[in-house]
Amino acid sequence: MHQSGNLLYNFFSCDIQYDRIKDEIISMLNIVSSLNGQDLGFLKIVANAWGIEIKAPDAYTARTQLAMEMNNPEIIKEIYEVFPENVRQAFDTLLDNDGKIPWAKFARDFGEIQVMGSARRDRERPDLNPKTPTEYLWYRAFIGRAFLSTETEPQEFAYIPEEIFSCLEPAYIQKKQIPGRSATTKETQIIFTASDRILDDICTLLAAIRNGFSIDILHEYCDIPTDFLNKLIFDIKLISDKGILDPDQVRNFLETSREKSLMMLTNHWIESKQLNEMELMPDFIIEGVLDRNHHNVRQFLLDQISLVPSGQWWNLESFVSYVFQINPDFQRPAGNYDTWYIKKAETGEYLRGFEHWDVIDGAYIRFMLTGPLFWLGLVDLACSESDNKIQAFKCSQWYANLLSNHPPDAIKPEDVKLLIDSYGKIVIPLRFSRSIRYQISRFCDWNGKSKDGYAFQISPVSLQRAKDQGLKISHFLKIVQSVLPHPFPPKLKSALENWEHHGTQAHFTQAILLHLADPEAINQLQNTSAKKFIQAILNPNTVAVLPNGVEQVRKTLIEMGYLSE
């Protein structure tokens, strides 16, 4: 565990006032090193806690005897087993961190040691009534203090002596492989199975961008938030930072099999150093840049999820609690909870300090499981019938393959047939060739999405939009015919080809009909300023009036001596 290359100095003092640094470099952070520099009174306190009787006349002799008898796995395990819960949590945190944590962080999380001289210590016996978990461990010599070299500068650490660490770590590692508890039957009454629908939603987003549509319309079409989809397509270089699609990259992505596309998406997401899911959480407003390694945070969570027994439903909140216990600083390696500027979106309140861990870091874990991990097909979700809040998750059937960068098995094949009628209405199944849907959508108006599929309508406006993008009717006919089991509707085909050669030859116009009992009144109306609002004379007694000219025509009729209704 602790190598001599890591150890810089050991810091000692009888009264915990560290006023000098030992010159020699100690070979290991062991029991002897944790006892070095301590007076006879301290050594007797430790011996008493361990049930060891020492009758040595001086500290040197006592330390030698004590260190020898403390190196007893049976006694070490007995003492560990009776730790109070808060002490066990503190000690287990050290085990989780290879037996050492910066002292400032450890003391912040688990309390300081009361500063007192040897006389006061022997009189008050803080070991019998420790105020903090740190103090409890200190007076049992289950932790020591030492200065270690780091990448930047020497830093003081709390550490577990080597003999104690070696005795307890293997059993602890085996025990901690279970990250929480399994879910109850009630918590899994309603199941949401992982899917690859993210591929179809990305296709929809790409088509909308290519057509120049507002992203705001996509809530009708996409199950997955477009903010996340946007970050993904940028990360896999389908779109530039200026919002311009790369035609070749888009074509390759849409034509790649669903299995390989999902694998590629997941791998890019896992490895991304730019994508920060914290920015996608709707309850937060983030100011500035968060000092965090997005890739490392993501990988840590995936490592913990991988500990969930395969195929077993797992309670979500117990998993969050587990992460809090083993590594609450998984997002913040420096353990600093005051440098991120995050506000509650609802109230504008700044969330600073460790007391907001569950509101920020815990919420992030919940979001990752119910959001990106579910959207990418990595986990299934479940809840009870009485509460639609997600309560459980399990690794999906694709989890292992996707994490090992292999195409997932058992992905449902795409549908191969679409529906088109003679009036230009097209319905494309939800699971259909993404490449073909993308191309067809460029020729059509979008009319929504239902369980039957994506609805499209051919119109002069949509055809003109396609023409402006350099697309031809012959291209459209060829694409659609390739997935039709029958010939393209002949009348619709004729209408499309006629439009391509002559443009729109029929127009619908909205008008108001005005009926006059006296045909002469229509002749008079034609000689007034209201004439410009008359679209057409339909018969001697009836004219069509533009909707925006009704009021002007009404006033003119009054001037002519006619009241209208």
N, C-alpha and C positions, 0 to 999 in steps of 0.2 A: 504493500500500500504506500507507505511513506518512504521515499528514497532520499539518500543523503544529498543528492543534487538539488532537491527542493528546499532543504533546510538551510536557513541563513544563520539565524541566531536563536538561542532559547532565552526567554525572558523570565527572570526569577525574582521573587521577593517574599520574605516571610509574611508581610502584612499586606500583600497584594498591591503594594506600591512599587511598580517595576522601575527601579532607579539605576539599573546597570544591565548591560548585555554581556552574556558570557562570551569569551573570546574563542573558545574552541567550538568547532562544528560537531554536533553530536551525530553519530552514525545513523540512528533511527529514533523516531518519535515513539519511544517505548515507555514502559512503566517507570524504569529508572529515570528517564529524562523528565517525566512528569513529577517525580518526587525530588529531584535535585534542587538544592537551595532551600528546601523547606526545613523548618525547625522541628525539634523533637515533639513539641506539643501538637503540631499539625499531623505528624506521622502517627501519633497515638490516636488521633481522631479518626484517621483513615483505617488504622488497624481495628479499632473498635467497630466501625461500620462493616468491616469484612469478617468480624468474628475471629480475628487473629490476635494472639497474645504475644506481646513483645516486652522484654525486660532489659533492653539494651540501655547502656549508660549514656550513649550519645547519639546524635542524629545520624552520623555516618554508619554506625553499626546497625541502628534501627532501620535505616533505608535499605541496606543490603538484605537484611532478614525479611523485611516487608515485601520488597520487590520479588524475592524468590517465592514467598508463600502466596502472593497475589497471582502469580502465573499458574493458576489452577482453573481449568475450563469449567469444572463442576461448580466451584464457588462463583465464578463469573456469571454463569447462567442462572444460578439461584438468585443472585442479587438483581440481575436484569428482570427476572420474572416478577419480582415484587415491586418494580418501579410504579409509582402513581402514574395515572394516564398522562398528565401534562409533562411529566419527566420523560416518560417513554416517547412521547411525541418529539420532544427536544432531541433525545438521543437518536431516535430513528432518523431524524432529519440529517444528523451527522452521518449515519450509516448510508443514507441515500446519496451523500455528497463525497463518497470515497473517504469518509472519516475526518474531514476537515472543512471548516467554514470560516470566513473572515470573522474575527472576534466581534467587531462592531455590529455586524449583521446578526450574529448568534445572540449577542447580548440584547439587541433591540427586540428580537423575536421572543426570547425566552428569559429575559431579565438579567440584571447585573449581579455581581457579588458584593455584599456589604463590605465597605472599606473599614478595617479595624486592625489595631495592633495585636500582637500575640497575647498580651496580658488580657485585654478585653475579650479576645476570641475564646481563650481558655475559661474565662469567667462566664460569658454569656452562652457559649456553646451553640453557635448558629447551625451546626450540623444536625442538632436535634430538632430544630424548628426552622428549616430553610425557608427563606422568603420567596425564592424563585427556583425554577427547574435548574438553572445554571448553578446556583449555589448548592443544590442537592447533589448534582453530579461532581462538582468541584471537591466537596468534602468526602467523597468516596473515591476520588482519584480516577473516575471514569472519563474525565476530560483533563487536558492540560492546555497550556498556552505557550505559543512559540511564534517567533517571527520567521516567515518563509519568503523566499524570493518569488516574485511574480514577473509578468512581462514588463511592467512599468517600474515598480519600486517595491522595496520590502514591505510586507503587510503582516500584521499580527493575526493569527488564526487560533480558533478553538480546535482541538484535535482529540481523537480517541487513541490512547496508547495502542501500539501495534499488537500486543498479545491479546488485548480485549477485543480489538477489531477483528482479528483473525478468528477468534472463537465465536463471535456472534454474527458476523456478516453472512456466512453461507446459509445459516438457518433463516436469517431475516430475508435474504434475497429470495429464497424459496417461498417464504410466507407472503412476501409482497407481490408475488406474481398474480395474485387475485385482486384486481383493482376495484374494490367495492363489493356489491352483492348482486346476485341474480334477481331478475324481475319476478314479480308475482303474476299469477294467472290474470288477476284483475287488471294489472298494468299493461297487459298485452291483448286486451279484448278486440281492439281495432288495430289492424296492421297496415302499414304503408310500405310496400315493397320497393326496393331500389329499382331504378330503371335507367335507360339510356336516353330519356326524352330530352336531355340537354343538347343532344346532337340536332334534334329537330328545332329546338328553340334557337340555336345558333344559326341554323339555316334561315329561319324566319328573320332574325336580326340582320343578317347579311343582305337578304333580299330587300328589307325595308331601307337599309342604308343605300343600296344600289339604286332604288327607285326614288330616293330623296324624300321618303316619308318621315314624318316626325316620330321620334322614338316613343312619344307619349301614347301612341295608339297600340303599342305592343302589349300592354297589360291584358288586352283581349285575346292575345295569341300565345303568349309565353307563360309557362308555369313557373319559370325561374326568373328572379329579378334581373332586369336588363343591366343594372350596374355591374353585377358579377359577370354576366355574359360579355359586356364591353371590355372588362379587364382581361378576360380570357382571350378574346380574339386579338386584343392588342399584344398580349404576351406571346401568342403563337404566330405573331407577325402576319395576320390576315388583314390588318388595317394599320395605317401609319398614325403617328401622333397628330397628323393634320386631318384625320378622319377619312383618308382615301383608301379604298380597298385595293389590295394587290390581286389582280385578276387571276394570275397563275396560281398563287397560293390558295385563293378561294376555290378555284376549280379542283385543285389537287385534294383539298380537304373534303369537299363535297363528294368527290368520286371515290375516296378511300372507304373501305369497308367499315361498317359500324364498329366492329370489334377493335380494329386498329385505330380508328378515330377516337374512341373512348379511352383506349390505352394511352394514346399520344396526349390527349387533353389532361388526363390525370397525372401523367408524368411531368408535363410542363407545370402544372399547378403545384405539385409537390416540390419541384426544384426551383420554382420562381423565387427570386430575391427581391422582386419589385412589388408583387401583389400583396397588399396588406388588407386582410379581411376585416380588421378593426374599422376601416373606413366604410365598410358596407353595413355596419350595425346601425339600424335606424334610431336607436335610443340615444346615440351619442353625437356630439359635435366635437371634432378634434381640431385643436388649434396648433399649427406648426407641424413639425415632423417628429414622429415617435422614434425614440432611440431603441430599436428592437431589431433582431435578426429574424425576418419573416420566415425564411426557410427553416431555420433551427427550431422555431416555435412550432411550426407545422409538423416537422419530423418528430419532435418530442411527443406531441399528442398522438400521432400515428403509432409510435412505439408503445405508448400506454394502452391504446385501443387494441393493439395486437396481443395484449396479455389477456383480453377477455376470452374465455373459453369458446372455441369454435362452435358455431351454431346455437349458442345460448343467448337468450334474451337477458339484457343487463340493465339494472336500474340506473337511470341517467344521473339523478342527484347523488347517488352513492359514488359514482365515478368522479363527479366534480369534487366531492369531499376528499376522495382519495388523492387527487392531484394537489389539493390544498395541503394535505398532510405530508406528502412526499417531496413536493417541490413547488411551493406557492409562488416562487420567483421565476417560473418557467418562461415568462415573457420579459423579465427584468433581471438579467444576470447580476447587476450591481445591487439589486435589492432596494432600489430607490423608488419610492412611491410619491415623490413630490415634484418630479421634473416633467411629468406628462401633463399637458393641459387638455383635459377632457371635461366637457360640460354635459349635463343632462339636457337632452333636446327639449324636454317638456318644460323644465323650470329654469334652465340656464345656470343651474348650480354647478360649481366646479367640484369634481370628484378627486380629491387629493388625499393621500394617506393610505396606510395599510388597511384601515377600517373599511375601505370601499372595495376590498378585494373581490367579494362576491358580486358586487354590482358591475364591476368591470371585467376582471379576469375570469370569474366564474361564469358571467354572462357570455364571455367570449367562447368558452368551452361549449356551452349549450348551443350557441349560434353555429359553431363549427360542425357539431354533430347533426343538428336539425337543418342546417343550410348546406354549405359546400360539400361536406362528406356525403350527404343524402343526394344532392343534385348530381354528383359525379358517380353515383351508383356504388359507393363504398359501404354504406350501412343501410339497414332496414330500420324503420321506426314504428313505435306502437304507443297506444294510449288506452285509457279505460273508456267504457261506454258513457260514464257519467262526467268525464272531464276530457275535453279535446286537447288539453295541453300534453305535449309529448312527454312520456314518463319512462320510456325504455328504448333501447337500441340493441342491435346485434350486427356483427360483421356480415355483409352480404355474401352471396355465393361467388361474387366476383372479386371480393376484397383481396385475397391472397394473390391472385393473378395480376390485378392492377398494380399492387404495391411492388411486385417483383418485375414490373414492366413487361408483362406478357398479355396478349389479347385474352379477354375473358371468354369463358365457355358459355354455352346455352343462351346466347343472345337471340331473341326472337327474330325470324327473318322479316324482311320488309314486304308490305303488300305490293302487288304488281298491277292492279287495275284501278283506274280512275273512272269517274262518271262525267259525261258531257252530253248536254242535250242540244237540240237544234236552235235554241235561243241564246246560246253562248254562256250558259251556266255550267261551271265546272266544280266538282267536289273531289278533292284529293285526300285519300285516307291519311290518318295521323302518322302512321308508319309507312312512309313511301320513299322512293328514291329522292334523296335530298337534292341532288343535282338537277333532276327533272323538275321538281317543284320550284326550285329557285328560278329556273329559266321560264317556266310557265307563268309564274307570278309577275314577271316583268311585262307581260302582255295584258294583264287583267287588273280590274278593280278588286280590292280585297273586301269580302263581305262577311268576315267573321270566322269563328272556329267553334265547332261543336263536337260531340262524341262521334259524329259521322265523318268528320274531317274538316279540312280547310275549304271554305267556300270562295269561289272567284266568279267574276262576271266580265265577259268581254264587252267593251264599249268603245265608241270612237275616241273618247278621252284617253283611255288606257292604251289603245293602239297608237295614238299620236305620241304618247309618252315613250312607247317602245321604239317608234320610228325615229324620234329625236335622239335615241341612244344608239342608232345605227342598226336596229334589228329589223328583220323582214318577215312578212307574213309567211313566206315559204319556209322559213326557219321554224316558226311556230307550228305550222301544219306538220312538219316532219317530226318535231319533238312529241307532239300529242299522239300522232299516228303510231309512234314507236311503242306506246304503252296501251293502245286500244286493241281489243280483240276483234273489232269490226271496223269497217271503213269510217273515216271522218264524216260526220253528218253533212250530206251533200249541199243542202240549202245554206247551212252556215258557212261552209267552205266557199260557196259562190258569193255570199255576202262579204266575206273577208277579202276575197280577191278583188271584188268590185270596189271595195273601200280603198284598197291599195292603189288602184288605178285612177279612181275618180274622187276620192275623199268622201266626206259625209254628204249624202244626197237627200236625206230626210231629216227634218228638224221638228222638234216639239217646242211650241211657244205657249206661254201662259198669257191669257187675255181675259178681259171682262166684257160680257155681252151687254150692249145697250139697245133696248127696244123702244122705238118711237112710233106713236100712233099715226103721226102725219109724216109721210115720206118727204114733204117739203122741208121739214125741220132738219133732216139729214143734210139736204143741200145747203141750208143756211149754216149749219155747223162746219161744213167744209170750207166756208169762207171766213172763219174766225181763227184766232190764235191757237185755239184748241185742236186745230186740224192735225198738228204734229203728234197728238196722242192717239189718233185713230189709226189702227193697224190695217183694217180692211173693212170694206162694205160687203156684208154677207148677202143681203137682199135689200129691197127698197125700204124696209122698216128696221133693219138690224145692222149694227156696226160692232166691230171688235175694238175695245179700248185698252190701251196699256195700263197695267195696274197702278203705276205711279202717276197716271194722268187723270184718274177718276175724279179727284177733287176739283181740278181745273175745269174739266168738262162739265161737272155739276154746276159750277158758278157761271159758266158760259150759258148753259141752258136757262138759268134764272134770268140772265140778262136778255135772253131771247123770249122770255115769258113762259117758260116751262119749269114746273117743279118735278123733281125726280125722286125716286125711292129705291 
